[in-house]
Each structure stands twice: as C-alpha cells, then as structure tokens.
Amino acid sequence: MNKPEAARRIIQWAIKLTQFNIEYHPRTAIKAQPFADFIAKSTILEEEGVTDDLERWTIQTNSSSIKKRGGVGVIIITLEGETLKYGVQLTFLAPNNEAEYEEVLTGLRVGKALGIKNLLLQSDSKLIVRQINGEFEAKEDKMKQYLRLAKLLTQEFDRVEFTQILRSQNMGADELEKWSSSKVGPSDTNLKIEVQTRPSTEEVPTFAIQIENSWMTPILSFLQDRRLSQDHEEARKVRKRAVRFTILNGTLYKRGFSMPYLKCVNKEEAKYILEEIHEGICGDHAGPRSLISKVIRTGYF
C-alpha cells in the first residue's frame, strides 16, 4: 500500500463494488466443544452409511409350534451367494408368536457368530417384523421381553434391516423348520440340528444391563427402547447427550473424542473405584482434579 499506483487501483475497485452492497465479515474462531460435537455427530452418520448393500448378508427364518416341540429354520445367504442351513428344535412349549421371535433371535445369533456386520433378516411374520421396526407395539410382558432381547442383539451389528416376505418366498426356511421339529429328523445328513430346551427370555437377566435409578437410566432407556421423558426440555437434553454414549456387549460406554471408550459406572461403583485409586503412599495428598484424571486414565466415566 506504499505505492500510489496500487492504492489508486484499490480505490477504483472499491468505488465500482459499492453498488453491490458487499460487506466484509471476518471469520471468527471455532470453539473446541462445538467442533468436537460436530465431528462426533458426523462420524456416527458416516458409520451408519458406510456399509454397502452389495456387502450385505441375507438370513431367512421360519418357525413352527406344536404341543410338545417346535422348530426353527434359518437359511443364510453369503456375499458370494452360497446357501447355508441351520436348524433348531424347540423342546419347550412355545406359542406361535414366541416361536416366531425365537426364529428371529436365532437368525441374529447366527449372524453374530459368523461375524456379519451388515445383515438383511427376512421373515414371513408380519407381527414380529413390525414390532421390531417400531410400527406395532408389544403389549404382553412376554412379547416385551422378546422385543427387548431382539433390540439388544441388533446392537451387535453395524446395520440390520428387518423385512417381511411372503411364505412362498420362504420355502427353504419353511422346509428346514419342519425337519427341525420332526421326530425323524432331516433327510440331509450334513445338516446339524441344535436342541433348545428353554426360551431365550430366560437368558435376559444375564444378557441385559442391570439398570438402576442413576444418571445412566435416561440414556439407557433412550438407547435401548427409544423412550424419553414427557418433559420436552429434558427429552431434548437426553437425546443430545446420548450421542456421546454407546452400548457394547451390554455395557454403557462414553465415547471419547481423543481417548478410548470409558466404561460408565453408578454411584456405588464410582465410590469403590475412587477408594481403590486414592489408596497408596500418596493417596492423602491427591487433589480432586488429579483423582478424576486418574479415574479417566483407568477407563471409567
């Protein structure tokens, strides 16, 4: 700007641009926390959309229920188009709706055992598929237990889609469940039939998270069942805060922006952890901030 020629040109451009009412606003600094929240939300959306439909396994399920035994048939279609078969014989009394839930749970367990991340599960049960998708409501206590267990199992995958198909499109699984429930057994000698002696809902206490009335309760309720408080402001806070948490193998974890996942604990567990960390030759001299840093480095939140 020390040269008169350069200054004159800039003034000329400024005069010409005044007719467009252009205003200059300097870029403000980006605060760290909103930027971290934005990255966390964007990362979740990217993870949900990463898996391609071409890399999706397909599992078709069917079931039957009679007085003394029932059967579950599962057809697995791999990425290469290969077909695998799996059957389960139910030796306990299972009404029709419960048997249909057992077929879906069996399909999810098989998918988990095979290490599948992107799964399309097909069943000819309209009721079960729509309950899992949230279109129908489970009213009976038994159905609620089955629904909760199904949602817990779906968290083991990156992506799961439940669709209803016609019975005519499910003939392979239908034939397989008839073999599983019969006394004679399958004509295919290479097919192995598993025997299930009790309902899957009896395993819920060991599989589910032990929920107590703690700071984790609203977050767990939202992540597991999409339940929120009637208070709109409180519901908004829980929905916003739940983005930073996830459930892995039945345990609630805090997502870390620049650190590994932190296991969430209740008041009693936190007290025990603090006592354990505070013990030692320098325990009495540790300040609050130092103690909290040690807890986080240990892997708890």
N, C-alpha and C positions, 0 to 999 in steps of 0.2 A: 504493500500500500504506500510505500515511499515514492513510487514512480507516479508522476502526474498522469501519464498516459493510461496506466492501469486503473487509477482511481476514476478517471473520466469515463472509461468503458463501463465500469461497475455502476456508476450513477446513471448512465444511459439505460442500462438493463433494468435498473430499479424503477426508473420512470415508466418504461414500457410495461413492466409487470404489475404496476399498481392497479391497472384496470381489471385484473383477475381477482382481486381481494385475497391474495395469498398471505397466510400468516405462518410464522415460524414458531414451532414449539419444541424446545429442547427435550431430548429423551431423558426420562427420569430413571433413577436406579431401580433395579429389580430386587425386591426384598427376598431374603433367603427362604422363608417359610412358605409364602405363596408359590414360589418357584418349585420348591420341593413337593408341595401338594399337587401342582400341575403335572409334574413328572410322574408321581405315583399314580394319579388317575389315568394318565395317558398310557402308562405301562400296562395297567390292567386291561384297558381296552385293546391294546395291541396283542396281549397274551390270549384274549378271548377270540381274536380273529386270526391268529397265526395259523391254525391248523386248516389244511385244505380238505375239501370234501373228497378229493381223489385219494387221500391218505386215511380214509375212514373205514373202519371195520364195521361189519353188519352182523348183528345177532338177532335171530328169530326165536321166539319162545312160545310154548303152548303147554297146557296142563289139563289134567282131568282129576276128578274127585269122586270116589265111591266110598262105601261104608268103611271098609277095612284098610284100604290102601289107595293112594293116588299116585300120579306120575307127572313128571316134568320133562319136557323135551326141549333141547337147546341146539340150534343149528348156527354154527359160526362160519362166516364167510370172510376169508382173509383178504389182504390187499391184492394178492395175486389171483384171487378168485377161487382158491381152494376151499372145499367144504369140510368142516369138522363137525362131529356129532358128540353130544354129551347128554346123558340121561340121569335122572334122579328118581328113585322110588320113595314115596312118602308113606311111612308106616304108621302115621298118626292120623286122627280124624281131622280132616281139613275141609270145611265148606268150600263152595265154588269160588267165592271171592278171595278167600285166604289162599287157596291153591293158585289162583291167578297171580297173587302177589308173590308167592313162592317162586313162580316161574320167572318173574321179573328180577327178583333178588338173586336167583341162581345165575341168570344171564349177566348181571352186574358183577357177581363174584368171579365168574369165569373170565370176564373181560379184565378184571383187576389182576387175576392170576397170570394172564397172558401178557400183562404189561401194556394193554391198549390205552391210548391217550385220547383218541377221537373215536367215538362209538355212536352208531345208529342202532337203537334197540327197537325191534318191531314186535308187536303183539296184537292178537285179534280181540283183546279185551278192551272195549271202549271205556268202561268204568275206571279201570286201573290206570290206563294211559292218561285219561283226562284228570284224574285225581293228582297224579304226579306232576302234570303240566300246570296244575292250579286252576283248571277250568271247572272241576267238580270239587265239592267239599266232602271230606271224610268225617262222618258223624259218629260212627260207633268207635268205642275205645280201642277195639282190636284193630280196626282199619287205621286209626290214627297211629298206632304203634308201628304197623307195617309201613305206612307212609313216611314216618319219621326215619325208619331204618333205610328205606329206599333213598331218601334225600341225603342221608349220611354217606351212603355208598357212592352216590353220584359225585361227591366231592373228591373222590379218588381219581377222577378223570379231568383232563383239560376241557373236554367238551362232550356232552351226552345229549342226544336227541331221542325222544320217545315218540313213536308214531304208531297209529293203528292201521292194520292191514286186514284185508278180507280173509276169511277162513280158507278160501280156495287158494290164496297166495301163501298159505302157511301149512301146506300139506306135509312138508318134510318134518317140521317140528310136531305136527299132529300125529303122524305115524310113530315118531320116536317116543312121545309121551304114552302112547298105547302100549308099546313094548315095555316101557319102564314100569307101568302099573300092572302088567300081566304076570301071572304066576309062572308061565312058561319061559318068559324072557325073550330077548331079541334073537332073531334069526341070524343076524350079523354077529359072528363070533368075535370080531375085533372090537365090538362096542362094549364098553365097560359101564355098568350101572352103579351109581352111588346110592347108598341107602341112608335116608334122613329120618331119624327117629323122633324128632321133636320140632315144633315150629321155630322159625327164625326169630320170632319175637322174644323167645326165652333167652336169647343171647344179647338183648338190648342193654341190660344193666352193665355188662362188661364192655360193650362197644360204645355206648353213649357217653357223652360228657356229663360228669356229675355237676349239675347246675345248682348253685346256692344263690341266695339273695345277696349278691355282691355287685361291685361295679361292672363285672363282666356280664351280668344277667341280661340287660337290654341288648348288648352287642350280640351275644349268643342267640337270643331269640330272633334277632333280625337276620343273622347269617344262616341259621338253621331253617326257620319257618317263615321268614319274612314278616314277622309280627312286630308292630310298632305301637308306641303309646298313643292313646287317644288325644293327648296334648300335641297339637301340630308343631309347636316350637320345640318340644322335647323330641318328637319324632324326627324333625329336621336335623337336630344335633346328633342323634344316634346314627342316622343314615350317613351323615357327613363323617362321623368319627369311625364308623365301621369300615370305611375304605382302607384304613390303615391296619386292619386286622384280617386274619385268615384262620381257618381251621385245618390242621394237618393231623391225620390219624387220630381224630377225636380230641385234639388239644387245641386250645386257642393260643395264637401267636400274634405278636405285634410285628408288623412289617417295619424294617429298618431301611432308611434311605441310604445310609453309608455304613451299615452294620448288619450282621446276620439277624435272623428272626429271633425275637425274645419270647420266651415262654411266659404266659400270663398266669398269675397266682392270686389267690384270695387273701384275705386279711390274715388268717391263721398261718398260712404257708409263708406269707411275707414276713411275719414276725419270727418264724423259725429260721428263715434264711438270713435275716438281719442279725439274729443272735449268733448264728454259726460264723458269719463273716466278721462280726465285731469281736469275736473271741481272739485271743492271741496276745503276744507281748506288747503290741502297740494298740490294742483294741480300745483302751480307755482314752487314747489321745486322737482317735479318728473323728473328724468332723462330719456333719450331715452330708455335705456335698461329696466328700471323699467316700463315704459309705455308699451313697447312691451310685457313684461311678463304679465301685467295686461290684455292686449287685448287677448293673447293666453289663459289665465285662464278663460276669459269670454266666449271663444268658437269661436273666429273668426280667420281667416287667411288672 
